[in-house]
Amino acid sequence: MSRMQANSDVILIGAGIMSATLGSLLKELAPEWNIKVFEKLSGPGEESSNEWNNAGTGHSALCELNYTKEKSDGSIDISKAIAINEQFQLSRQFWSYLVNSGLISNPQNFIRPIPHMSFVEGEKNTAFLKKRFKALSANPLFQGMEFSDKPEKLREWVPLIMDGRSANEPLAATKINAGTDVNFGALTRLLFDHLKRENVSVNYKQRVKAIKRTSSGAWQVTVQNLENGKNENHLAKFVFIGGGGGSLPLLQKTGIPESKHIGGFPVSGLFMVCKNPEVIARHHAKVYGKAKIGAPPMSVPHLDTRYIDGQKALLFGPFAGFSPKFLKAGSNFDLFSSVKPNNVLTMLSAGIKERALTKYLVQQVMLSNEKRMEALREFIPNARTKDWEIVVAGQRVQVIKDTTAHGKGTLQFGTEVVTASDGSVAALLGASPGASTAVYVMLDVLRRCFPQQIEAWQPKIKAMIPSYGVSLAENPALFDKIHRATTRTLGLR
Ligand SMILES: Cc1cc2nc3c(=O)[nH]c(=O)nc-3n(C[C@H](O)[C@H](O)[C@H](O)COP(=O)(O)OP(=O)(O)OC[C@H]3O[C@@H](n4cnc5c(N)ncnc54)[C@H](O)[C@@H]3O)c2cc1C
């Protein structure tokens, strides 16, 4: 028998960066609201948001080549890069607001400046990078970007990558010092500490088992206490499903029409971590390369300087792989259990369409350590096997849905917010560009789920996030002002 608990205004499922961000926004906008959080693990930020489970890139399209496609006429489409950069600026502003208000402190514990670089080999790629550089550097958001195809300059920028290369290879790179490394695990923990201080009820080792609508229109969330096995029912007017990879099964439990005909495809990840302090010390940048043909966009290889537990670290990857689990701490039955009569055709169509991706993932799973070292040697020709070890990263569940443009069972690589038509429940699916855009995505949740309040909230949102609703790319003076202010507050000089 489940015990019934008192009503709350909001229930947040999952203690990752998304729930942390939504909870923090709501605490500023509606401080009187009663918020409860349920997380099945023993602490916040232990799944994808954990520092070891993602790459920690503050994605702002400064170095990721997949955000700037070459059009058929040879020109470069930078619209996606602009959109992603603008989204990251919203995150910087909200984090700065929290720091300036004394709600979180010591930003160097979660964000550090680090040059973002793109690095390519071969004439064709060099020509592409040069065109990309010209298109981006003309835009205020990408000011300060440099391009070089001169070996001596590249040696100065990335000595570790240049060691052991012949002078005749066509190589090129761009570098911009405005990049960041973000420890999303540390940030999630800071935000949950803040929420607890604001009297949010944060409950760990509590697994959400069921979500159903009551006759009054409220949502009943059934939560199992994993320590004593007992179930409790909690009522709320609004539920946010921020379960990361676990969001799809929870969304399916709501039974809302918007949850139908959606499937999920889990892609796992591995990083290689450098154990040699001398090698770590010789590199200082996040360097993104070009994806291999057939590789999904999230497995673009990159060599990253990271700051974890206050220490400099060096990671390479991610290598993609397949596991039927939707969460790192999930079950091998996750994928199978997510197939329902309403999405089986969608899932089967994706299986047929995505044969190249399946082949790629199978190849990645079969890679031996030495094959992974070969991939690393494309970045660091002199890399030694004994200096590197493997860590298992987080799971990403890519959304599969039917789209007008591409038909049934189309794999999506972005983030999808699914909301009930009355806005009483929202779920976040997908994982890219991910944690960097948490503020943008949660502002979208507020806009879609709280249409009655959003107008009254606008002045406060603008006070916290001055560029809200404004294009920074079209307002260079505002961008300059905001960028300088957030750089100062977050200690990114
Ligand atoms: C390999 C990899 C590299 C990445 N690199 C980057 C990057 O460089 N930059 C970037 O911005 N993003 C990156 N991302 C994406 C980013 O990590 C995610 O978008 C982000 O962490 C998702 O946050 P979340 O809060 O939605 O999910 P999570 O952090 O996974 O949190 C979800 C929480 O919900 C809990 N939960 C699930 N089901 C239940 C349930 N039934 N009951 C109670 N609790 C539940 C889980 O235990 C978990 O704690 C990467 C991801 C991966 C996997």
The ligand as an SDF file (V2000), in Angstrom:
LIG
                    3D

 53 58  0  0  0  0  0  0  0  0999 V2000
   30.1480   10.9310  -23.4280 C   0  0  0  0  0  0  0  0  0  0  0  0
   29.4120   12.2100  -23.2210 C   0  0  0  0  0  0  0  0  0  0  0  0
   30.0440   13.4210  -23.4690 C   0  0  0  0  0  0  0  0  0  0  0  0
   29.3480   14.6310  -23.2810 C   0  0  0  0  0  0  0  0  0  0  0  0
   30.0210   15.8010  -23.4360 N   0  0  0  0  0  0  0  0  0  0  0  0
   29.4020   16.9680  -23.1920 C   0  0  0  0  0  0  0  0  0  0  0  0
   30.1110   18.1820  -23.2660 C   0  0  0  0  0  0  0  0  0  0  0  0
   31.3040   18.1970  -23.5410 O   0  0  0  0  0  0  0  0  0  0  0  0
   29.4460   19.3440  -23.0250 N   0  0  0  0  0  0  0  0  0  0  0  0
   28.1130   19.3540  -22.7250 C   0  0  0  0  0  0  0  0  0  0  0  0
   27.5620   20.4370  -22.5430 O   0  0  0  0  0  0  0  0  0  0  0  0
   27.3990   18.2030  -22.6200 N   0  0  0  0  0  0  0  0  0  0  0  0
   28.0160   17.0110  -22.8310 C   0  0  0  0  0  0  0  0  0  0  0  0
   27.3310   15.8350  -22.7120 N   0  0  0  0  0  0  0  0  0  0  0  0
   25.8830   15.8780  -22.4580 C   0  0  0  0  0  0  0  0  0  0  0  0
   25.5810   16.1530  -20.9920 C   0  0  0  0  0  0  0  0  0  0  0  0
   26.3630   15.3470  -20.1590 O   0  0  0  0  0  0  0  0  0  0  0  0
   24.0960   15.8930  -20.7390 C   0  0  0  0  0  0  0  0  0  0  0  0
   23.3210   16.5990  -21.6870 O   0  0  0  0  0  0  0  0  0  0  0  0
   23.6300   16.3440  -19.3660 C   0  0  0  0  0  0  0  0  0  0  0  0
   24.5150   15.9240  -18.3570 O   0  0  0  0  0  0  0  0  0  0  0  0
   22.2460   15.7830  -19.1070 C   0  0  0  0  0  0  0  0  0  0  0  0
   21.8200   16.2000  -17.8430 O   0  0  0  0  0  0  0  0  0  0  0  0
   20.4890   15.6180  -17.2330 P   0  0  0  0  0  0  0  0  0  0  0  0
   20.2440   16.3430  -15.9970 O   0  0  0  0  0  0  0  0  0  0  0  0
   19.4230   15.6320  -18.2870 O   0  0  0  0  0  0  0  0  0  0  0  0
   20.7970   14.0590  -17.0200 O   0  0  0  0  0  0  0  0  0  0  0  0
   21.6930   13.2900  -15.9400 P   0  0  0  0  0  0  0  0  0  0  0  0
   22.8660   14.0600  -15.5050 O   0  0  0  0  0  0  0  0  0  0  0  0
   21.9420   11.9330  -16.5150 O   0  0  0  0  0  0  0  0  0  0  0  0
   20.7340   13.1970  -14.6940 O   0  0  0  0  0  0  0  0  0  0  0  0
   19.5560   12.4330  -14.7230 C   0  0  0  0  0  0  0  0  0  0  0  0
   19.3240   11.9110  -13.3290 C   0  0  0  0  0  0  0  0  0  0  0  0
   18.0360   11.2990  -13.2690 O   0  0  0  0  0  0  0  0  0  0  0  0
   18.1230   10.1720  -12.4340 C   0  0  0  0  0  0  0  0  0  0  0  0
   17.0040    9.2820  -12.7280 N   0  0  0  0  0  0  0  0  0  0  0  0
   16.7560    8.6350  -13.8880 C   0  0  0  0  0  0  0  0  0  0  0  0
   15.6350    7.9170  -13.7840 N   0  0  0  0  0  0  0  0  0  0  0  0
   15.1490    8.1110  -12.5310 C   0  0  0  0  0  0  0  0  0  0  0  0
   14.0220    7.6330  -11.8210 C   0  0  0  0  0  0  0  0  0  0  0  0
   13.1640    6.7820  -12.3750 N   0  0  0  0  0  0  0  0  0  0  0  0
   13.8220    8.0390  -10.5420 N   0  0  0  0  0  0  0  0  0  0  0  0
   14.6990    8.9220   -9.9470 C   0  0  0  0  0  0  0  0  0  0  0  0
   15.7930    9.3870  -10.5700 N   0  0  0  0  0  0  0  0  0  0  0  0
   16.0050    9.0000  -11.8500 C   0  0  0  0  0  0  0  0  0  0  0  0
   19.4820    9.5760  -12.7870 C   0  0  0  0  0  0  0  0  0  0  0  0
   19.9590    8.7260  -11.7730 O   0  0  0  0  0  0  0  0  0  0  0  0
   20.3270   10.8310  -12.9420 C   0  0  0  0  0  0  0  0  0  0  0  0
   20.9780   11.2120  -11.7540 O   0  0  0  0  0  0  0  0  0  0  0  0
   27.9920   14.6070  -22.8700 C   0  0  0  0  0  0  0  0  0  0  0  0
   27.3690   13.3900  -22.5980 C   0  0  0  0  0  0  0  0  0  0  0  0
   28.0590   12.2090  -22.7490 C   0  0  0  0  0  0  0  0  0  0  0  0
   27.3820   10.9230  -22.3990 C   0  0  0  0  0  0  0  0  0  0  0  0
  1  2  1  0
  2  3  1  0
  2 52  2  0
  3  4  2  0
  4  5  1  0
  4 50  1  0
  5  6  2  0
  6  7  1  0
  6 13  1  0
  7  8  2  0
  7  9  1  0
  9 10  1  0
 10 11  2  0
 10 12  1  0
 12 13  2  0
 13 14  1  0
 14 15  1  0
 14 50  1  0
 15 16  1  0
 16 17  1  0
 16 18  1  0
 18 19  1  0
 18 20  1  0
 20 21  1  0
 20 22  1  0
 22 23  1  0
 23 24  1  0
 24 25  2  0
 24 26  1  0
 24 27  1  0
 27 28  1  0
 28 29  2  0
 28 30  1  0
 28 31  1  0
 31 32  1  0
 32 33  1  0
 33 34  1  0
 33 48  1  0
 34 35  1  0
 35 36  1  0
 35 46  1  0
 36 37  1  0
 36 45  1  0
 37 38  2  0
 38 39  1  0
 39 40  1  0
 39 45  2  0
 40 41  1  0
 40 42  2  0
 42 43  1  0
 43 44  2  0
 44 45  1  0
 46 47  1  0
 46 48  1  0
 48 49  1  0
 50 51  2  0
 51 52  1  0
 52 53  1  0
M  END
$$$$
